[in-house]
Amino acid sequence: VFRKVTEQYRDTVEAWVLLAYARRADTEVALRACATAMRILKQRKEEIPWALCNNAAVFHHKAGLLDDASRLYQRALATARGSESSWTKEHLPIIFNLARLYEDRGDLDRAHSLFSAIVERHPTLTEAYLCLARLCLRTQERGEASR
């Protein structure tokens, strides 16, 4: 159904974004759909929304394209007018994903710093505690992991 919609409305960003979401389990299809949506916006000289950059980054991350994922997470953060040191609740999905990327790249200090900041600012976010504990166990900080 979505393929027919994107064929009929090939210049409609929303159709490509919906296709990416609907086919998110198929990383290759989702990547192409996000890339098409971003290309359309670029051709129109419109700003690419931070959420689209973040979602595209997640698909790149999932595909193991870590350099592209990093570039897109940074772009999402800049578009949302945030940074690793200055962010709000709105930026949380990007910051969380960026921390996961750092962990996957082996940049454990940066991952630890971001996960710690997330836990400090959002103490009810259980998933951030679990990520921080996993990271502490990886780096042999068993005492901190048990807290």
C-alpha positions in Angstrom: 0.0 0.0 0.0 2.7 2.5 1.0 4.7 1.7 -2.2 1.6 2.7 -4.2 1.2 5.9 -2.2 4.9 6.8 -2.7 4.6 6.1 -6.4 1.5 8.3 -6.7 2.8 11.0 -4.4 6.6 10.7 -4.9 7.2 14.3 -4.0 5.3 14.1 -0.7 7.6 14.0 2.3 5.0 12.7 4.6 4.4 9.6 2.4 8.1 8.8 2.6 8.3 9.4 6.4 5.2 7.1 6.9 6.9 4.4 4.7 10.0 4.6 6.8 8.0 4.2 10.0 5.8 1.4 8.6 8.8 -0.5 7.3 11.1 0.3 10.3 11.9 -3.4 10.7 13.4 -3.4 7.2 16.3 -1.1 7.8 17.2 -0.9 4.1 13.7 0.2 3.0 13.5 2.6 6.0 16.9 4.1 5.1 15.9 4.7 1.5 12.6 6.2 2.5 14.3 8.6 5.0 16.9 9.6 2.4 14.2 10.3 -0.2 12.2 12.5 2.3 15.4 14.4 3.1 16.3 14.8 -0.5 12.9 16.2 -1.3 13.2 18.8 1.5 16.7 19.7 0.4 15.5 20.2 -3.2 12.8 22.5 -1.9 15.4 24.3 0.2 13.4 23.5 3.3 14.9 22.7 6.7 15.0 19.0 7.5 13.2 18.6 10.8 15.3 17.3 13.7 13.0 14.3 14.2 13.6 13.1 10.6 17.4 13.5 11.1 17.2 11.5 14.3 15.1 8.8 12.8 17.4 8.5 9.8 20.4 8.4 12.2 18.7 5.5 14.1 18.3 3.5 10.9 22.0 4.2 9.9 23.0 3.2 13.4 21.0 0.0 13.2 22.6 -0.8 9.8 26.1 -0.3 11.3 26.8 2.9 9.4 28.1 4.6 12.5 29.8 7.6 10.9 26.7 8.5 9.0 24.6 7.9 12.2 26.9 10.2 14.1 26.7 13.0 11.5 22.9 12.7 11.5 22.6 12.7 15.3 24.8 15.8 15.4 22.7 17.4 12.6 19.5 16.6 14.5 20.9 18.1 17.7 22.0 21.3 15.9 18.6 21.6 14.1 16.9 21.3 17.4 19.2 24.0 18.7 20.9 21.9 21.3 24.4 20.4 22.0 25.9 17.6 24.0 26.5 20.1 26.9 23.3 22.1 26.5 20.1 20.2 26.0 16.5 20.1 27.2 13.8 17.4 27.5 13.0 18.0 23.8 16.5 16.8 22.9 16.4 13.7 25.0 15.8 11.2 22.2 18.8 12.5 20.3 21.0 12.6 23.3 20.0 9.1 24.3 20.7 7.7 20.8 24.0 9.6 20.7 25.0 8.0 24.0 24.2 4.6 22.6 26.2 5.3 19.5 29.2 6.3 21.6 28.9 3.1 23.5 28.7 1.1 20.3 31.8 2.9 18.9 33.7 2.1 22.1 33.9 5.7 23.2 32.8 4.7 26.7 33.8 7.9 28.5 31.5 10.0 26.3 28.8 7.4 26.5 29.1 7.4 30.3 29.0 11.2 30.5 25.8 11.4 28.4 24.0 8.6 30.2 25.0 10.1 33.6 23.6 13.5 32.5 20.4 11.8 31.3 19.9 10.0 34.7 20.7 13.2 36.6 18.1 15.3 34.6 15.5 12.5 34.1 15.7 10.2 37.2 12.6 8.3 36.2 14.0 7.1 32.9 14.7 3.5 33.7 16.3 2.6 30.4 19.0 5.2 31.0 19.8 3.6 34.3 20.1 0.2 32.7 22.4 1.6 30.0 24.5 3.3 32.5 24.7 0.1 34.6 25.7 -2.0 31.6 28.3 0.6 30.7 29.7 0.5 34.3 29.9 -3.3 34.1 31.7 -3.1 30.8 34.3 -0.7 32.3 34.6 -2.8 35.6 33.0 -0.1 37.7 31.0 -2.7 39.6 30.3 -0.5 42.6 28.7 2.2 40.6 26.8 -0.3 38.5 25.1 -1.7 41.6 23.9 1.7 42.7 
